[in-house]
Amino acid sequence: MSGDSFCDGARQATGALRELFPETPLLRNDYLSNRYGADIWLKREDLSPVRSYKIRGAFNAMRKVRAAHPEQRHFICASAGNHAQGVAYACRHFGVKGTIFMPVTTPQQKIDKTRAFGGDAVEIVLTGDYFDHTLAAAQAHCRRAGAFFLSPFDDPDVIEGQASVGVEMLEQLGRAPDMVVVPVGGGGLSAGITRYLGCAAPDTALRYVEPLGGMSLAAALAAGAPVTLPRVDSFVDGAAVARIGELTFATLRGADPAHVIAAPEDRICVTMLDMLNVEGVVLEPAGALSIDALRDLRDQIRGKTVVCVTSGGNFDFERLPEVKERAMRHSGVKKYFILRMPQRPGALREFLNILGPDDDIARFEYLKRSARNFGSILLGIETTRPENFTTLLARLDSAGFTWRDITTDELLAEFLI
């Protein structure tokens, strides 16, 4: 499809979407604008009916399949999150049957939301401990049932539907921004916006953001083709994809590798809390990617108009303690240590006297006696400023305590923290 044809299709998809919901807001954010010395706008996909942009691609693909094959009344997908909710919503709108395969480990909240959006139109099948197993089961069932499998990103009609984000953005802003920052998972959203801006706003720069633990676009650019990552950190579940799509990479293969930003998972937590506490905006980890990347783009965006796509807000507040924990560790105000404690009267009191006025014990757990006269303590300390740890550790050294900082030790942290 040529660039002009794609743009026409994206505009038609945008018009058709008005059957479901009005355009999502494009809002200038004064807090971020002042912080970065730029004109920062947020395209609020977290405010769609399913709190993510996924409804766009699901609706567009279903719309076009139904137009070409009106007899097709059964759609199947595999998803543990936003795609499932978008497909469910679209199935109810079109009055067709949807079978949504989800891993057995899917949180009940996501299952309930998918069922609420789909109502009687959808059946939810829980199978497989891991998504790959769930996907295989969904595709096998699709072949047996003669249904249409709706890909979360690697489908031309899905990509065209996601491009409607770009259509609305340009219409709402009334001009082309200097830069658009977009998150990347499987690539449907980023490919759609890239193709649309390529014909509608060719002078607008693009920056792509991936979670550090799931950089499938960066890996594909390095290899010249999509590759499967050997390991993926699933924390940013909306964008932690092991392999970017073939069709999406066909569009993104021209991206400059220097324009692909790695967002550390713990830093994303800082951004999520910042937006929640300062702006009252609830974002899921993937939804915070584009805002988090502004930290790396500070020198490039000063004085410019920048649009960040906040791709989703389906955040389970049961995860809030983990987000806060990771944010504090990244900010340097919480650390974990293995402390070698003398087994003698007064040793604990001596240690407590070393703590500063802003230091708080968050974890104190006796692990084992490592020698006849010493024991190992798992110690978690929270403080108000990172530099307080410099003073604390100097005092520990002066008092003769032996300690080991395990805050960034992935293996020990996995088992102990």
N, C-alpha and C positions, 0 to 999 in steps of 0.2 A: 504494500500500500504506500503510495506517495505521501510526502509530507502534507500537501494540501488536502488530500483525501482523508488522511488521519485527522487533521484538524477539523474538517467538516464533520467527521464521525464523532469526534469528541464533543463538538458543540451540540450535535443531535442528541447524544447521550445525556448531556447536561439538561437539555430541554425536557427530555423524557423523565428525568429524575424528579422533576417538579411534581409528578404524580404522587411521589412518596413523601418528600419533605422539602422545605425551602432551603436555599443556599446556606451553608454553614458560615458563621461570621468571620470576617477578616477584621481584626481589632489591633489598633496601635497599642503597644505596651509601653507606657511611660517609664516604668521601673527599669526594664531592660534597655530602653533607648538611652536613658540617663547613664546607666551603668557602662554601656559600651560606646557612648558618644555617636550613636547612629540612630536612624529612623527604623525601629524594629516593629514589624507587624507579625501577628500570629494568625495563621489560617487554622481555625479551631475545629478540626475534624473530631475532636473529643466531644463535640456538641451535636453530632449527628444522632438520629434516632437510636442507633446501636452503639453510640459513643466511639465510633471509629469510622475510617473511610471505607472499610471493607464492603459496606452495603452497596457502594457505587459499582464496583466491578461485578459483584454477584447479580445485582439487578440488571445491569446492561447485558451480561452474557445470557441470562435467563430470558430477557426480552427478545434478544435476537434469535435464540434457539426456538422460542415459541413462534416467532414470526415465520421462520423458515420451515419449521416442523410442528405445526399446531397439535399434532397427535402426541407429541412428547409431553408427558405429564408427570414424569418421575425424575427427580434430580438427586444426585448423591454427592456428598463431599466428606472429606476427612479433616477434622480440625478440633483443636482443644480450646479455641478462643474466639477471636473477632470474626474470622471467616465463617465459622459456624453460625454466629448470631446474624450476620449479614444474609447468609443463605436462608436461614429460617424466616427472617423478615420478608425476603423476596418471595419465598414459597407461599406464605400466607397472602401476600398481595396478589399474586397471580392465580391463586386457588389451585396450586399443583401440589403433588406429594413430594416431600423431601425426606431422605434418610441420611441422618448425620452420624457419622462414626466418630467416636471420641475415645481417647485412651481411658482405661479403667482408673487411672490416677488423676483424671481431670477433677479439679475442685468442684464441689457441689454447687457453689455459687454460679459457675459458668454453665453448668448443666441446667440449672433452674432458669437462668436468663435466656438460654437458647430455647428452652421449652416455652417460656413466656412469649418470646417473639414469634415463634412458629405456631403455637397453639395446636389445634388438631391436625394441622397440615404436615407436621413433621413427626418422625419417629427417631428417637435417639438410641444408638447402639453403642454400648460400652464394651470395647474389646482391645486387648493388647496393653502391655505395661508401657511400651514406648511408641512414639508416633509412627515410626517406620512400620511397625506391626499393624497399627491401626490403618495406615494408608493402604497396605497390601490387602487387608481384609475388605476395605471399602471398594477398591478397584475390582477385586474378584467378585464381590456381590453385584457390582455395577454390570459386569459382563453377563452374569446369570440373569439379572432382572431386565436387561435391555434398557437400562436407564442412561441418563447423561451425567457424566462425571464432571463436576464443576471445580476446576483447579483454583487454588487460592491466588495464584499469580501468573502462571505460565500458560496464558490463554490470550489470544489477540483481543477478544471482546472484553475480557477482564481488564487488560491493560488500557483499552480505550475508555472503559468506564472510570478507571482511576484517574485518567487524564482530565476528567471533569473538575478535579480540584484546581488544576491550572486555569481552566476556562473561567471558573468563578473568580479566582484570585485576580486575574487581569481585569475583569469587568468591575470588580469591587474597588480595586485600587485606582482604576482609571488611567493607569499608565504602566509601563514595564518597570519592575523593580530592578535595582542594580544586581541583586543576588537573591537566589532562592536556596534555602537549606532544607534538604529533604532526607528523611531516614530511609535506610535500605535494609530489607530482609530478603525476601525472594526476588524483589525487584519490580513488582507490578506497579506500585505507586511511582517509584523513581523513573521507571521507563516511560510510563504514561506522561508524566510531567515533562520529562526531557524531550520527548517527541513533540509534545504540543508547543512548548516554548521554542523549539527549534524552528517552527514556522511562524508562530505568532509573536514571539519576542526574542529573536535570535541574538540580541546583544546582552541579554540577561545571563549573568554567570550562575553556574550551578555548583553546589557543594553537596557531597553525599556523606552521610554519617552512618557508621556501622558500630555495633557493640564490639569492644576489643576481643571478646571471647567468641565472636562469630562473624569474622570478616570474609564472607564468601565472595563479595565483589572484588575486594583487594586481591584475594587469591586467584580469582579468575583473570583479572587484568595482568597479573604477574605471569600466569601460565598461558594466556592467550585464548583460553576456553574455560568453561565452567569446570571446577574440580570440587571434590567432596572433602570437606575439612575432616581431619581425623578425630577432632574433639571440639565440642561446642559448649560454651557456658550458657546454660538455659535460663539464667536470671532475667535477661531481657527477652522474655518469651515471645513477644510480638515481632521480634526481628532476628532472633537467634536461629538462623537457617544454615544448615551445613553445606548446601549447594544452591547457588543462584540459578534461576531458570534459564533454559536455553533461549527462549524467545526474548526474555527480558535482557539477557546479556547481549543479544544481537543489537539492541539499542545502546546499551551502556558500555560496550566494548571500546568506544571512542573516548571515554572519560580519561582525563589525566590522573594517573595514580596519586599525584600530589594533592588532588582535590577530593580524595577519599579520606575521611577523618575517622580515627579510631577513638571511640568514647569508652573510657574505663568504666566497668560496671559500678564500682564504688563511687566514682565521681558523679555518675548519673543519679545516684541516690541523693547526693548533695543538691543537685538541681531539682529533683522531685520535691524535696523538703522545702527548698527555697521558694518554689512556685506555690506550694501549698500554704506555707506560713506567711509569706509576704503578699501573694496575689490571690489566695483562696482558689487556685486552679488545681484540680485533681488530675494528674497525669499518670498513666502506666509507664513502666520503664521505657518502652519503645516510643511512647508519645513524648518523652522528654529529650529524646536524642538530638533533635535539631536545635533546641535551646542550649543544651549542654555544649554543643559544638561551637557556640559563640565564644567560649573561652579560648579556643584555638584560633579563632578567626578575628580576634580583637583588632589586630593591626591591619587587617584587610578590609574591615567594614566601617572604619571610622568615617563619619560624615556621609554614609551611603544609606540607601533605602534597601532594607533586607526583609524578606518574608521567610519565617520559619513555619514549617508544617507540623503542627502538633497532632500526630496521627491517631492517638487514641487515649481514652481516659478510663478504660475498664480495669480499675485498680481494686484489688481485694484488700480491704483494710486490715485483714488478719496478717498481711505481709508488712504492715507499718513498722513493727518492732525490728524486723530484719533490715528494712530500709534505713531506719534511724541508726542502727548498729553499724552498718556499712558506711554510712555517711560520716559518722563520728570517727571511725578508723581512718577513712580517707583524709579527713580534715586534720588528723593528728591530735585530736583531743581525747582519744581513747586508745589504750594499748593493753596488750596481754603479755605477761611474763611468766616464766618458770623461775621461781625464787627458791634458792637453797637456804632453808631456815635452820639455824642451830637448835638442837633439841635440849634446851636448858631453860630454867626459870628466867623470866624477864625478857626473853628474846623477842616475843611478840610485841610487848610493850615498847621495846626499843625500836622495832620497825615502825610501829604506829606513830611514834614521836618524830620520825623522819618525814612523814607526809606533810605537804604544805597546806595552807589554809583553803586552797581551791581544789585539792586532790580528794577524790572520793573513791572508796573501794566498791567496785561493781561486782567483783567475783573474788571469792577466797575459798579455795578448795584444796584440802590436803590430798596429795596424790599418792605418795608412798615414802617410806624411809629409804633414802638412797645410800645411806651409810649409817654406822652405829650411832653417830652423834648428830646427824643431819636428816632433814626431811625435805621433800619437794612440794612446793605450793604452786597451784595455778592461781595467778593473781591478775585481776582486771582492774585497771585504774581509769577513771574519768576525770578530766580536768577542764579548765575554762580556756586555756591557751596552750598551743603546742609547745612553746618554750618552757612551760612549767616542768616538762619531763626532763629537760636538760639539768635543771636544778635537782630534781628528785633523784635521778640516776647518779649524779655526782655525790649526793649524800649517801646513797646506798654503797657506793664504792668506798667512801671514806669510813663507813661503819663496818666494812669488811664483809658485806653481804655479796653472795654470788648470784647473778641473775642472767637470764637469757630472754631477749625480746622475740616473741613468736607471733607478733601481730600479722606479719606478712608471710609467715611460713605456712604455705597452703596445706601441706600434709598434716602438720600438727593441728592447725586451726580446724581442719575438717573433723578431727576426732575429739578435740578438747573444747573448742569454743562453741 
